[in-house]
Amino acid sequence: MMKRRIETQLAELIDTIPAVALIGPRVGKTTLALEIAETRPHRLS
């Protein structure tokens, strides 16, 4: 998968904020959330 610019920012936010929302048009939010969840299974479900 292509590395997204927001991916680094999202990872930093998850470290400091207990809940992070991904909102916007149909452009890969679920895919991004699943990729982040693979590296942090205890953080996202």
C-alpha positions as CSV (number, residue, x, y, z in Angstrom):
1,M,0.0,0.0,0.0
2,M,1.0,3.6,-0.6
3,K,2.2,5.5,2.5
4,R,-0.2,8.2,3.3
5,R,0.8,11.6,4.6
6,I,-1.9,11.4,7.3
7,E,-0.7,8.0,8.6
8,T,2.2,9.4,10.6
9,Q,-0.1,12.1,12.1
10,L,-2.8,9.6,12.9
11,A,-0.2,7.4,14.7
12,E,1.0,10.3,16.8
13,L,-2.6,11.3,17.7
14,I,-3.5,7.8,18.8
15,D,-0.6,7.9,21.2
16,T,-1.9,11.0,22.9
17,I,-5.7,11.0,22.3
18,P,-7.8,8.0,23.4
19,A,-10.3,8.4,20.5
20,V,-9.6,9.6,16.9
21,A,-12.2,9.9,14.2
22,L,-11.5,9.3,10.5
23,I,-14.1,11.3,8.5
24,G,-14.4,12.4,4.9
25,P,-15.2,11.2,1.4
26,R,-14.8,7.6,0.2
27,V,-11.1,7.6,-0.2
28,G,-9.7,4.8,2.0
29,K,-10.6,5.5,5.6
30,T,-11.3,1.9,6.4
31,T,-8.1,0.7,4.7
32,L,-6.1,3.3,6.7
33,A,-7.8,2.3,10.0
34,L,-7.1,-1.4,9.3
35,E,-3.4,-0.7,8.5
36,I,-3.0,1.2,11.7
37,A,-4.9,-1.5,13.7
38,E,-2.4,-4.1,12.5
39,T,0.4,-2.3,14.2
40,R,-1.6,-1.3,17.3
41,P,-4.2,-4.1,17.9
42,H,-4.7,-3.0,21.5
43,R,-5.6,0.5,20.5
44,L,-8.2,0.0,17.7
45,S,-11.0,-2.4,17.4
